[in-house]
Amino acid sequence: MASAPRGVAEPHGSGRVLRENRLFLSALALFAFLLGFAYLRRSEVRAAVAPDRPLEAELEALRNDLAAFRSGDDTRLKDLRATAASLCERFLRCDAREIVEYYGELSVEERRAGVQGEQRYLELREQVQAAAESGAEHWQSERPRCLRDLEQLAQAAGALRDAVPAARTHALIARLIAEEIPPRDDSAALEAWAEELRAELEAAQTGFVRAGMLRPRIELEWIRARLLHETGQFSGAERGFEECLDQARRLGEREWQQRALDELYRLAEASGDLPRMRCILDQLALLSPGGAEAQPWNLRARHALQLIWQDQPRAAEEFLRAHPPRAGTGREAEHHALLLGQSLLRQGQLEAARTQWSRVASGSPYSSEARLSEAQADLAAGETARALSTIAAHAPGAQAGPEREAAWRALRGEAFLKAGKSELARRDLEQALENIRICERTLQESRDPLRATNLFGEVLGMHAVALLAQAWVELGDPVQAACVIESAQSRTLRGQPELSRGDLLAWARSTERGLLTWIVAADHTLCIAVAPQGTARAARIPHGRRAIEEGVRRLREACWSNERARVERLSGELAQALLPEEIAPFALQGSGRILLLLHGPLEALPIECWEGSVWFPDALTPLVLPGLTASAPPAAFDPSAPATWTLCGDPHDARGRPRLEQAGQELMELAELLPGARLMRGAQFERGALRAALAANQPVHIATHLSAVEAERDSRYAGLALELDGGESLSAAELARWTIRAPRVVLAACESAGGERLDGEGMQGPARALLEHGVPRLVVTLWPVEDHIARSFSLALHRNLKQGLSPAQACAQARRALRAQGAQIAQWAAFRALGSD
């Protein structure tokens, strides 16, 4: 049997308490819609006035052509690819392209065999439904037969090249198994049930991932979360239901949204989290037409605004059309028209949006916002002069607060940029960011400093920062543009807001190939490369946050499923987008180390899987940081300096049983490899000993689990913790309160680079806590890995360090060794050198 993964272990606990900053932003929803126009997606707003085919029509065309193509009509492939490209470009439904390419690689016979397998599946599904509806007694007698028939089909369909029939069959089997939960006091039966269910879910997931299908996986996510809930893993269950909810929202699946919210409510109720319960009840009521009508307008408006913030303008439009205010005129009707217009604008429907805004009268409280939204539509249509005129006519008055001033100046700065007036844009955008800082300082006065984050984050702050950086690029100073990006996105890492030009150039000189930084805004991404010599180049990438998040998600998924061809294709698409022609030859030619400053959604990008390719040849060694951790890079790594490693981990549970099969052996072998190393395993791996080890000025290697725990109310760090011996744990929030002087830390716990991402700040987890406390060099993992793989990597890493390689080079060589041994992509690409070198 394969060894157990060093994954996120779930304690028996309660659901996560709703965090204060989320409640705060939710309470500000009506106020913050004033800022919405400042970050509308240009990539989703087309200047063309001619109406395009709506999403439903595109999907229907895709379904019809796909049915014909699968039945043998090869002439449909061209139309399928065109429709899929349109769905990906216009609606970010890039799963359509994945599905088309998947079936395009099958022969006619393979496609027809798949259709026959799916027809058999549909027949069995109808039999299951009929038996289930015939009464409980009849269903109990028929259920074993139905399961046998489905298992036979799953086995037969498993031999088909088309994986979808087998995936659908396994998914239905999983549904039936999930409905028959053994008693919780029968631990053996419960474990057997869970094991059987996991196997069916994994088989179904593998098939749907291979085919690029998203919609059927919503149910799998829900069942997986139910499994975690029934086996007492409540934090994992909550994350699973939240993921199910997010996927259902993105795909417009109302029923699955409701089912996920029902389960989240149960978890909140069990933990006594009243604010969370009220929030979920609001969302449930808004999903039900009857319930939504009973809600006051401000709650419905808040829900619509949250959908817009979450890059779901079509869902916001559907909701607003289904739930208009009670009165057809008046303030609520005008607010409804304003929000509906904004959701239409996000979808590129300029004229339809203008029609909505025309319903907002000149004397309305929403008049100024409606006119400024019209100016944003003018900018999208290329009518910059008219937009500037409208913006000037609706400047905020002397009594306006700094937040309104910031939104207005950000919009005018964007208009100046499009008009070619870069210096005027720079002045407005710098003032907009100063106003945002004023708002943040006001908020911080009444809040714990650990909770202070970028107040507006991606809502306004990052958009304004990206525009200001673009202004500096157009003024001919890409180095200053990079300073702007890093000043905004590395504040908590450095503990100070501004980064000077000299600071940035010092970091660029610290590696052979300099550094690359990105800022991912709402509608575009800006990439800047700074060479060690101080020269720099910039490129504007026409893909915003939502598209980048989707691309990163798909690539991670392909890595997990070890689909080499898909990884190469998706890597190529992302690399061409993120490393355009202006950047790649300038930054990536030659050899040596290069510092990659991955911000926002890019922090989760498994850029390590690009190694050994045309994008990152083995001669190039990547170092990764979520931002510059100090004004100047630390002293260069000296491999000859004496170092006494502390090797700790191998925790046991409360009954004395090892939590990891190979962690103990890993630490013993490392102790033999590293003479003089201090071994601290099992019962010695406790809180006081680990604290002392991290406080000493010596490197530390930690081999343990990462557990989910309750997030502390006074901390911005995610509810993640390192498992200690005896069932104890050390949370990221507690780790952040320790004195830490270790110059190097190997955090050999699964997904130790993860955490909860805060807008404009990055992942808040154990790795972030160590970086913020001055640990210059970390080795972390991007996702769970098998225990034996972690052991092999750790041994290779330390052998390389012992030979005099720097941490980044040692980490890269260890990845290459695993790759050469035939390890799967998910195994060798999970390890990251996080820090400077």
MIPADREN-233943 format. One record per residue (C-alpha): x, y, z; residue in one letter. Coordinates in steps of 0.1 Angstrom, whole numbers, padded with zeros to 4 digits, always signed. Layout:
REM residues N
XYZA ...
This chain:
REM residues 837
+0000+0000+0000M +0011+0035-0007A +0020+0055+0024S -0005+0080+0038A -0003+0116+0025P +0012+0143+0047R -0021+0161+0042G -0042+0185+0062V -0055+0164+0091A -0089+0173+0105E -0095+0175+0142P -0128+0167+0158H -0141+0202+0162G -0167+0227+0153S -0173+0249+0122G -0152+0279+0117R -0165+0311+0133V -0173+0339+0109L -0144+0363+0109R -0149+0399+0120E -0134+0415+0089N -0158+0396+0066R -0188+0408+0087L -0173+0443+0085F -0171+0443+0047L -0205+0428+0044S -0220+0455+0066A -0203+0481+0043L -0220+0466+0012A -0244+0495+0005L -0217+0520+0011F -0191+0502-0010A -0211+0499-0041F -0200+0535-0047L -0166+0521-0054L -0178+0494-0078G -0174+0514-0110F -0137+0519-0103A -0128+0483-0112Y -0151+0471-0140L -0135+0445-0162R -0124+0459-0195R -0117+0424-0207S -0154+0416-0202E -0167+0450-0215V -0165+0451-0252R -0168+0483-0272A -0187+0465-0300A -0224+0474-0299V -0236+0444-0319A -0252+0419-0295P -0235+0385-0292D -0252+0352-0287R -0261+0348-0250P -0247+0321-0227L -0277+0299-0229E -0277+0299-0267A -0239+0292-0267E -0243+0262-0244L -0273+0249-0264E -0252+0251-0296A -0223+0233-0279L -0246+0205-0266R -0262+0200-0300N -0229+0200-0319D -0212+0178-0293L -0240+0152-0294A -0237+0150-0332A -0199+0149-0331F -0199+0121-0305R -0223+0101-0327S -0198+0103-0356G -0203+0137-0374D -0167+0149-0376D -0177+0180-0395T -0190+0195-0362R -0155+0198-0347L -0147+0232-0362K -0180+0247-0349D -0174+0231-0315L -0140+0247-0312R -0154+0281-0322A -0182+0279-0297T -0159+0266-0269A -0135+0295-0276A -0163+0320-0275S -0176+0305-0242L -0141+0307-0227C -0134+0343-0239E -0168+0358-0233R -0181+0339-0202F -0149+0323-0188L -0165+0289-0193R -0131+0274-0203C -0143+0240-0193D -0161+0240-0227A -0128+0241-0244R -0114+0213-0222E -0144+0191-0230I -0142+0197-0268V -0105+0190-0269E -0110+0159-0248Y -0136+0144-0273Y -0116+0157-0302G -0088+0134-0293E -0111+0103-0295L -0117+0083-0326S -0151+0079-0341V -0154+0044-0327E -0143+0055-0293E -0168+0083-0292R -0196+0061-0303R -0187+0035-0277A -0188+0062-0251G -0223+0072-0263V -0235+0036-0259Q -0220+0034-0224G -0238+0066-0214E -0271+0054-0228Q -0267+0023-0206R -0260+0045-0177Y -0291+0066-0183L -0312+0034-0184E -0298+0023-0150L -0303+0057-0136R -0340+0056-0145E -0343+0022-0129Q -0327+0035-0097V -0350+0065-0097Q -0381+0044-0103A -0371+0019-0075A -0364+0047-0051A -0397+0063-0057E -0417+0031-0053S -0415+0031-0015G -0389+0025+0012A -0395-0013+0015E -0393-0019-0022H -0363+0003-0025W -0344-0016+0002Q -0350-0049-0016S -0340-0033-0050E -0310-0013-0039R -0285-0042-0038P -0295-0052-0074R -0292-0016-0086C -0258-0013-0071L -0247-0046-0087R -0258-0035-0121D -0241-0001-0117L -0209-0018-0105E -0209-0041-0136Q -0214-0011-0158L -0186+0008-0141A -0163-0021-0147Q -0173-0025-0183A -0172+0013-0190A -0138+0015-0173G -0123-0003-0204A -0136+0025-0227L -0113+0053-0239R -0141+0077-0231D -0139+0080-0193A -0173+0099-0189V -0197+0069-0188P -0176+0052-0161A -0173+0086-0142A -0211+0091-0143R -0216+0056-0131T -0192+0059-0102H -0208+0092-0092A -0242+0075-0090L -0228+0047-0070I -0212+0072-0046A -0246+0089-0042R -0262+0056-0033L -0235+0047-0008I -0236+0082+0008A -0273+0077+0015E -0267+0047+0037E -0246+0060+0066I -0237+0034+0093P -0243+0043+0130P -0215+0065+0143R -0209+0042+0173D -0199+0014+0149D -0164+0027+0140S -0154-0003+0119A -0186+0000+0097A -0181+0037+0094L -0145+0034+0083E -0154+0007+0057A -0183+0029+0045W -0159+0059+0042A -0133+0039+0024E -0157+0026-0001E -0172+0060-0007L -0137+0076-0011R -0129+0051-0038A -0160+0058-0058E -0156+0095-0055L -0120+0093-0066E -0129+0072-0096A -0157+0096-0106A -0134+0126-0101Q -0106+0112-0122T -0129+0107-0151G -0146+0141-0150F -0112+0158-0145V -0098+0140-0176R -0128+0152-0196A -0125+0187-0183G -0161+0187-0169M -0169+0210-0140L -0207+0207-0135R -0208+0170-0124P -0180+0176-0099R -0202+0199-0078I -0221+0169-0065E -0189+0150-0058L -0176+0180-0038E -0209+0179-0018W -0207+0142-0011I -0170+0144-0001R -0179+0172+0023A -0208+0151+0037R -0183+0122+0042L -0160+0145+0062L -0189+0157+0083H -0201+0122+0091E -0166+0111+0101T -0162+0141+0125G -0139+0162+0103Q -0159+0193+0106F -0134+0219+0095S -0127+0200+0063G -0165+0195+0058A -0170+0233+0060E -0143+0240+0035R -0158+0214+0012G -0193+0229+0013F -0179+0263+0008E -0161+0250-0023E -0193+0234-0035C -0212+0267-0030L -0185+0286-0049D -0186+0262-0078Q -0224+0261-0079A -0225+0299-0079R -0200+0301-0108R -0221+0277-0128L -0255+0290-0118G -0266+0258-0101E -0292+0271-0076R -0302+0237-0061E -0266+0229-0052W -0261+0264-0037Q -0291+0257-0015Q -0279+0223-0005R -0244+0236+0004A -0259+0265+0024L -0281+0240+0043D -0251+0220+0054E -0231+0251+0063L -0260+0262+0084Y -0259+0228+0102R -0222+0233+0110L -0227+0269+0122A -0257+0257+0144E -0236+0229+0159A -0209+0254+0169S -0233+0281+0182G -0220+0306+0156D -0250+0330+0156L -0236+0356+0132P -0227+0329+0107R -0262+0314+0110M -0278+0347+0103R -0256+0353+0073C -0264+0319+0059I -0301+0324+0065L -0299+0356+0045D -0284+0338+0016Q -0309+0309+0018L -0338+0333+0018A -0323+0351-0012L -0321+0318-0031L -0358+0312-0026S -0382+0335-0046P -0407+0335-0017G -0380+0341+0009G -0363+0368-0011A -0396+0388-0015E -0400+0388+0022A -0365+0403+0027Q -0360+0441+0029P -0345+0456-0002W -0312+0464+0014N -0305+0427+0020L -0313+0418-0016R -0291+0447-0028A -0263+0434-0006R -0266+0399-0021H -0265+0413-0056A -0235+0434-0048L -0216+0404-0034Q -0222+0385-0066L -0208+0414-0086I -0178+0415-0063W -0173+0378-0067Q -0170+0382-0105D -0204+0367-0111Q -0222+0395-0130P -0246+0371-0148R -0257+0356-0115A -0262+0391-0102A -0283+0400-0132E -0305+0369-0129E -0310+0376-0092F -0319+0412-0097L -0344+0404-0125R -0360+0377-0104A -0362+0398-0073H -0370+0435-0081P -0380+0459-0053P -0417+0459-0044R -0424+0494-0059A -0417+0500-0095G -0405+0536-0088T -0387+0554-0060G -0354+0551-0044R -0353+0512-0043E -0362+0510-0079A -0334+0534-0088E -0309+0515-0067H -0321+0483-0085H -0315+0499-0119A -0280+0510-0108L -0270+0476-0097L -0286+0459-0127L -0268+0482-0150G -0235+0474-0134Q -0240+0437-0137S -0249+0442-0174L -0218+0464-0180L -0196+0436-0165R -0210+0413-0192Q -0202+0438-0220G -0239+0448-0226Q -0232+0485-0229L -0265+0497-0243E -0286+0475-0220A -0266+0489-0190A -0272+0525-0202R -0309+0518-0205T -0310+0508-0168Q -0291+0539-0157W -0314+0561-0176S -0341+0552-0151R -0321+0569-0123V -0334+0605-0122A -0311+0634-0119S -0323+0642-0083G -0319+0607-0071S -0293+0598-0043P -0279+0574-0069Y -0277+0599-0097S -0240+0606-0094S -0231+0569-0093E -0253+0562-0123A -0236+0590-0143R -0201+0578-0133L -0211+0543-0143S -0221+0557-0177E -0186+0573-0179A -0171+0538-0173Q -0192+0525-0202A -0180+0554-0223D -0144+0544-0215L -0151+0508-0225A -0166+0520-0258A -0135+0542-0265G -0153+0575-0259E -0127+0589-0236T -0134+0626-0240A -0171+0622-0231R -0161+0600-0201A -0137+0627-0188L -0164+0653-0192S -0189+0633-0173T -0164+0625-0145I -0155+0662-0142A -0192+0671-0139A -0197+0647-0110H -0167+0654-0088A -0173+0647-0051P -0180+0677-0030G -0160+0691-0001A -0180+0671+0024Q -0173+0638+0006A -0153+0612+0026G -0119+0599+0016P -0134+0566+0003E -0156+0585-0022R -0127+0607-0032E -0105+0576-0038A -0131+0560-0060A -0136+0591-0081W -0099+0598-0085R -0092+0562-0095A -0118+0564-0122L -0105+0598-0135R -0069+0584-0134G -0080+0555-0156E -0097+0579-0180A -0065+0600-0181F -0045+0569-0189L -0067+0560-0218K -0065+0596-0230A -0027+0594-0231G -0023+0618-0202K +0000+0597-0180S +0013+0624-0157E -0023+0636-0149L -0032+0599-0143A -0003+0595-0120R -0013+0624-0098R -0049+0613-0095D -0040+0577-0088L -0014+0585-0061E -0040+0607-0044Q -0066+0579-0046A -0042+0555-0029L -0034+0581-0002E -0071+0584+0005N -0074+0546+0008I -0045+0547+0033R -0065+0573+0053I -0095+0550+0054C -0073+0521+0066E -0056+0542+0093R -0090+0552+0106T -0101+0516+0107L -0069+0504+0124Q -0074+0528+0153E -0104+0507+0165S -0091+0473+0155R -0063+0449+0166D -0033+0456+0144P -0030+0419+0135L -0064+0423+0118R -0054+0453+0097A -0053+0444+0060T -0058+0463+0028N -0093+0476+0035L -0104+0477-0001F -0080+0450-0015G -0090+0439-0049E -0122+0459-0047V -0104+0492-0053L -0069+0492-0039G -0052+0467-0063M -0070+0483-0093H -0057+0517-0084A -0022+0503-0078V -0022+0485-0111A -0033+0517-0129L -0006+0538-0111L +0021+0512-0121A +0008+0514-0157Q +0011+0552-0155A +0048+0549-0145W +0054+0525-0173V +0039+0549-0198E +0061+0577-0183L +0091+0555-0192G +0100+0543-0157D +0092+0506-0153P +0115+0503-0122V +0093+0529-0104Q +0063+0509-0115A +0078+0478-0099A +0084+0498-0067C +0047+0508-0067V +0036+0471-0070I +0059+0459-0043E +0051+0488-0019S +0015+0479-0021A +0017+0441-0019Q +0046+0436+0005S +0036+0459+0033R +0029+0434+0061T +0059+0413+0051L +0083+0443+0055R +0063+0461+0082G +0065+0494+0063Q +0046+0507+0033P +0071+0522+0009E +0099+0505-0010L +0126+0527-0025S +0141+0524-0059R +0174+0514-0044G +0158+0487-0023D +0142+0471-0053L +0174+0472-0074L +0193+0456-0045A +0168+0427-0046W +0172+0424-0084A +0210+0423-0080R +0207+0394-0054S +0201+0368-0082T +0217+0362-0116E +0186+0368-0136R +0170+0396-0115G +0133+0395-0105L +0098+0393-0120L +0068+0409-0104T +0031+0409-0113W +0001+0427-0101I -0033+0411-0109V -0060+0436-0111A -0097+0433-0119A -0094+0436-0157D -0057+0431-0165H -0023+0420-0152T +0009+0439-0153L +0042+0421-0154C +0076+0438-0149I +0111+0423-0152A +0140+0440-0135V +0175+0428-0145A +0204+0428-0121P +0219+0457-0140Q +0189+0478-0132G +0172+0478-0166T +0136+0469-0167A +0108+0460-0191R +0070+0458-0186A +0041+0442-0203A +0003+0446-0199R -0015+0413-0200I -0052+0414-0210P -0063+0389-0183H -0077+0399-0150G -0081+0383-0116R -0110+0359-0125R -0093+0346-0156A -0059+0341-0138I -0076+0323-0109E -0093+0300-0133E -0061+0293-0152G -0042+0286-0120V -0070+0263-0107R -0070+0243-0139R -0032+0238-0139L -0031+0227-0103R -0059+0203-0110E -0040+0189-0140A -0009+0184-0118C -0029+0166-0092W -0044+0142-0118S -0009+0137-0133N -0021+0143-0169E +0012+0152-0185R -0002+0164-0218A -0028+0185-0201R -0002+0200-0178V +0021+0209-0207E -0008+0225-0226R -0021+0245-0197L +0014+0254-0187S +0020+0267-0222G -0012+0288-0221E -0004+0304-0187L +0033+0309-0195A +0025+0327-0228Q +0000+0349-0210A +0022+0356-0179L +0056+0358-0198L +0047+0377-0229P +0072+0385-0257E +0083+0417-0241E +0094+0398-0210I +0104+0362-0217A +0136+0368-0238P +0147+0396-0215F +0143+0377-0182A +0145+0340-0190L +0175+0336-0213Q +0207+0323-0197G +0212+0305-0164S +0212+0311-0127G +0185+0320-0102R +0155+0343-0108I +0133+0358-0081L +0095+0354-0089L +0073+0377-0068L +0039+0359-0071L +0010+0381-0059H -0027+0375-0055G -0039+0344-0073P -0004+0338-0087L +0008+0328-0052E -0009+0294-0058A +0006+0290-0093L +0026+0257-0094P +0053+0274-0115I +0077+0245-0105E +0059+0223-0129C +0073+0244-0157W +0108+0233-0149E +0125+0213-0176G +0105+0231-0203S +0111+0259-0228V +0097+0283-0202W +0120+0273-0173F +0149+0252-0185P +0168+0234-0159D +0196+0260-0161A +0172+0285-0145L +0164+0282-0108T +0132+0298-0096P +0130+0314-0061L +0095+0325-0050V +0082+0351-0026L +0047+0366-0021P +0064+0400-0018G +0098+0415-0007L +0103+0406+0029T +0127+0435+0038A +0140+0467+0024S +0172+0449+0014A +0178+0412+0007P +0195+0392+0035P +0232+0383+0033A +0239+0358+0006A +0237+0321+0017F +0270+0308+0029D +0272+0270+0025P +0305+0269+0044S +0290+0285+0076A +0286+0260+0104P +0250+0249+0109A +0236+0226+0135T +0202+0213+0123W +0173+0206+0146T +0153+0177+0132L +0119+0175+0147C +0085+0159+0141G +0072+0124+0139D +0042+0132+0162P +0021+0105+0179H -0015+0107+0187D -0030+0107+0222A -0028+0069+0223R +0009+0068+0213G +0004+0058+0177R +0026+0074+0150P +0007+0099+0129R +0031+0095+0099L +0044+0062+0087E +0078+0074+0074Q +0085+0107+0093A +0104+0089+0120G +0126+0071+0095Q +0131+0103+0076E +0144+0121+0107L +0167+0092+0117M +0182+0091+0082E +0187+0128+0082L +0204+0126+0116A +0229+0101+0101E +0234+0124+0071L +0239+0155+0093L +0265+0149+0120P +0258+0169+0151G +0221+0174+0143A +0198+0175+0172R +0170+0150+0170L +0136+0159+0185M +0109+0134+0176R +0079+0117+0192G +0074+0128+0228A +0102+0153+0225Q +0083+0171+0197F +0064+0194+0221E +0056+0231+0222R +0084+0243+0244G +0111+0224+0226A +0100+0236+0192L +0098+0272+0204R +0133+0270+0217A +0145+0254+0184A +0130+0282+0163L +0143+0309+0186A +0179+0296+0182A +0200+0309+0153N +0202+0275+0137Q +0182+0258+0109P +0151+0236+0116V +0136+0207+0097H +0099+0199+0107I +0082+0167+0095A +0046+0166+0107T +0009+0169+0097H -0008+0202+0091L -0042+0203+0109S -0073+0224+0105A -0082+0242+0137V -0105+0270+0147E -0093+0304+0133A -0085+0328+0162E -0108+0359+0163R -0078+0382+0169D -0057+0369+0140S -0058+0372+0103R -0040+0338+0099Y -0060+0309+0086A -0071+0281+0110G -0041+0259+0102L -0017+0243+0128A +0013+0220+0129L +0006+0188+0148E +0027+0183+0179L +0030+0151+0198D +0001+0137+0219G -0026+0154+0199G -0014+0189+0206E -0011+0215+0178S +0006+0248+0171L -0015+0273+0151S -0002+0297+0126A -0015+0325+0147A +0004+0313+0178E +0035+0308+0157L +0033+0344+0146A +0036+0355+0183R +0068+0336+0189W +0104+0349+0187T +0119+0332+0156I +0155+0335+0146R +0160+0303+0125A +0178+0312+0093P +0163+0283+0074R +0132+0262+0080V +0121+0231+0061V +0083+0229+0067L +0078+0193+0055A +0040+0193+0063A +0016+0191+0034C +0003+0223+0018E +0025+0243+0042S +0026+0272+0017A -0012+0275+0019G -0037+0294+0041G -0065+0319+0036E -0058+0345+0009R -0066+0381+0019L -0072+0406-0009D -0040+0426-0015G -0021+0407+0011E -0016+0370+0001G -0019+0336+0018M -0021+0339+0056Q -0008+0306+0069G +0023+0291+0087P +0047+0299+0059A +0035+0336+0059R +0040+0337+0097A +0076+0326+0094L +0084+0350+0065L +0069+0379+0084E +0091+0370+0114H +0123+0372+0094G +0130+0336+0083V +0148+0343+0050P +0147+0308+0035R +0119+0283+0037L +0111+0250+0019V +0073+0244+0017V +0048+0223-0001T +0020+0235-0024L -0004+0206-0018W -0005+0172+0001P +0022+0147-0009V +0027+0111-0001E +0047+0104+0030D +0073+0084+0012H +0078+0111-0014I +0083+0138+0013A +0109+0115+0028R +0127+0110-0005S +0126+0148-0012F +0139+0157+0022S +0169+0134+0020L +0178+0146-0015A +0174+0182-0004L +0198+0179+0026H +0223+0159+0005R +0223+0188-0020N +0227+0214+0008L +0256+0194+0022K +0273+0196-0012Q +0273+0234-0010G +0242+0242-0031L +0220+0271-0020S +0185+0263-0007P +0168+0272-0040A +0193+0252-0060Q +0191+0223-0036A +0154+0223-0038C +0154+0224-0076A +0179+0195-0078Q +0158+0175-0054A +0127+0181-0077R +0147+0170-0107R +0159+0139-0090A +0123+0129-0082L +0113+0137-0118R +0142+0116-0132A +0130+0087-0110Q +0096+0088-0127G +0077+0105-0099A +0043+0119-0108Q +0040+0156-0115I +0019+0161-0083A +0048+0146-0063Q +0079+0165-0075W +0062+0198-0084A +0048+0203-0049A +0080+0215-0033F +0089+0252-0033R +0119+0272-0023A +0102+0302-0006L +0124+0331+0002G +0157+0347-0008S +0189+0328-0015D 
